Amino acid sequence: MRKTTTARAAGASGKTGRIPAQPGPRGVPLGMLVAPAQPGAKDATADQPGPEDIMVGTVSADAGEQAGHGAVIPGAGPATRPGERATVRLRDVGPDDPPRYAPEWLELREGADAVARAPELLDPLRIRLANLPGKSGVVIHDLGCGTGSMGRWLAPRLDGAQHWILHDRDPYLLHFAAVASPRAAADGSRVTVETRRGDVARLTPDALVGASLVTASALLDVLTREEVDALVTACVGAGCPALLTLSVAGRVELTPADPMDAEIADAFNAHQRRDGLLGPDAVTVTCEAFAAHGATVRVHPSAWRLGPDDLALTAEWLRGWVGAAVEERPELKERADRYLRERLAACAAGELTVLVHHSDLLALARPTGGTS
Ligand SMILES: C[S@@+](CC[C@H](N)C(=O)[O-])C[C@H]1O[C@@H](n2cnc3c(N)ncnc32)[C@H](O)[C@@H]1O
């Protein structure tokens, strides 16, 4: 069965620069997304697509079932509830295409991400950027930018003019990244943004010519070893540092504990590693790849610490975490349903805290002198 969304993204707050909580028409299930008319707008600050540039899209309401496995995003959440789709495939997109991330999920996690990110890595990064030869500003490539959360966090923490090049394969997310892009650096210098639609797993060193910094957030764990190798080779080839944050570490601590916690965690981690994705191995593999090229690598923990102030995020995370575990091990379903119900009840009562371990990584490759 196909459904057609005919309303425009009236909630898209292009004028205020906010990511909409509900970018589609009201009442449309999470993930029934529309696509920008002109994906990958060149200079987002000069020519930002407004809400009126959003095209009506046709989506398949049963795309998740058609795909068989497309309803759960690797990396926990967004989650599905009856009648909702965490991801959706646009018309003419095949069943083997990758899942899409709902901007609502990325928005929900942005605050916890910001608190979790490791500020300890910023000073070594600032020193490296300050020592770049002949710089009048820096060029930062954010890979798998989603709605641009990394830029909103990092740009105001660095001095000097910055030009951000935001990469993602999803034109819809690029649109929101452009609309809600940061405007000013820590010292008030100008921040400009452009978007590039494409597969970051196929990034070549050429694509990073002139780069001062490469960033990514919540990306490494959804890549394969070969893709990480390519990314590392591109960064090292460009001689620029890489700040690669919020990769899942595969460890979760729930308080109070439940006997089923470890079983769900194991199944979730197995789900993350399916089809050769790195999942919890991402940081180790990336460190090894950089080290093999002679880069210096620092890793710092960046856990989410979710408590009574994070009820909505915790609930969505729980649904995604348990949902992925059951998708990996369907025999868990009955017990996992009970587990999830009890965990959600504890969460709603403010009686659950969750520590979701992540790692941030800063790799300092030898400068090549090729930066502009
Ligand atoms: C978990 S989201 C993180 C988004 C954003 N960095 C953040 O921290 O909110 C992963 C993002 O990477 C993008 N992505 C994943 N694999 C990609 C690939 N091979 N090429 C381009 N984008 C990719 C997805 O479309 C999505 O926007």
PDBQT file of the ligand as one rigid body, heavy atoms in Angstrom, charges set to zero:
ROOT
HETATM    1  C1  LIG A 401      23.623   8.595  13.617  1.00  0.00    +0.000 C 
HETATM    2  S1  LIG A 401      23.465   9.809  12.387  1.00  0.00    +0.000 S 
HETATM    3  C2  LIG A 401      24.485  11.086  13.078  1.00  0.00    +0.000 C 
HETATM    4  C3  LIG A 401      24.196  12.433  12.494  1.00  0.00    +0.000 C 
HETATM    5  C4  LIG A 401      24.999  13.585  13.086  1.00  0.00    +0.000 C 
HETATM    6  N1  LIG A 401      26.406  13.435  12.829  1.00  0.00    +0.000 N 
HETATM    7  C5  LIG A 401      24.733  13.718  14.554  1.00  0.00    +0.000 C 
HETATM    8  O1  LIG A 401      25.655  13.506  15.346  1.00  0.00    +0.000 OA
HETATM    9  O2  LIG A 401      23.599  14.065  14.927  1.00  0.00    +0.000 OA
HETATM   10  C6  LIG A 401      24.491   9.197  11.064  1.00  0.00    +0.000 C 
HETATM   11  C7  LIG A 401      24.483  10.102   9.852  1.00  0.00    +0.000 C 
HETATM   12  O3  LIG A 401      25.442   9.631   8.922  1.00  0.00    +0.000 OA
HETATM   13  C8  LIG A 401      24.853   9.595   7.633  1.00  0.00    +0.000 C 
HETATM   14  N2  LIG A 401      25.546   8.519   6.916  1.00  0.00    +0.000 N 
HETATM   15  C9  LIG A 401      25.715   7.243   7.324  1.00  0.00    +0.000 A 
HETATM   16  N3  LIG A 401      26.470   6.565   6.447  1.00  0.00    +0.000 NA
HETATM   17  C10 LIG A 401      26.774   7.442   5.464  1.00  0.00    +0.000 A 
HETATM   18  C11 LIG A 401      27.518   7.341   4.267  1.00  0.00    +0.000 A 
HETATM   19  N4  LIG A 401      28.107   6.185   3.918  1.00  0.00    +0.000 N 
HETATM   20  N5  LIG A 401      27.648   8.427   3.491  1.00  0.00    +0.000 NA
HETATM   21  C12 LIG A 401      27.063   9.602   3.834  1.00  0.00    +0.000 A 
HETATM   22  N6  LIG A 401      26.340   9.764   4.962  1.00  0.00    +0.000 NA
HETATM   23  C13 LIG A 401      26.200   8.691   5.764  1.00  0.00    +0.000 A 
HETATM   24  C14 LIG A 401      23.386   9.353   7.848  1.00  0.00    +0.000 C 
HETATM   25  O4  LIG A 401      22.589   9.792   6.766  1.00  0.00    +0.000 OA
HETATM   26  C15 LIG A 401      23.148  10.163   9.124  1.00  0.00    +0.000 C 
HETATM   27  O5  LIG A 401      22.852  11.490   8.829  1.00  0.00    +0.000 OA
ENDROOT
TORSDOF 0
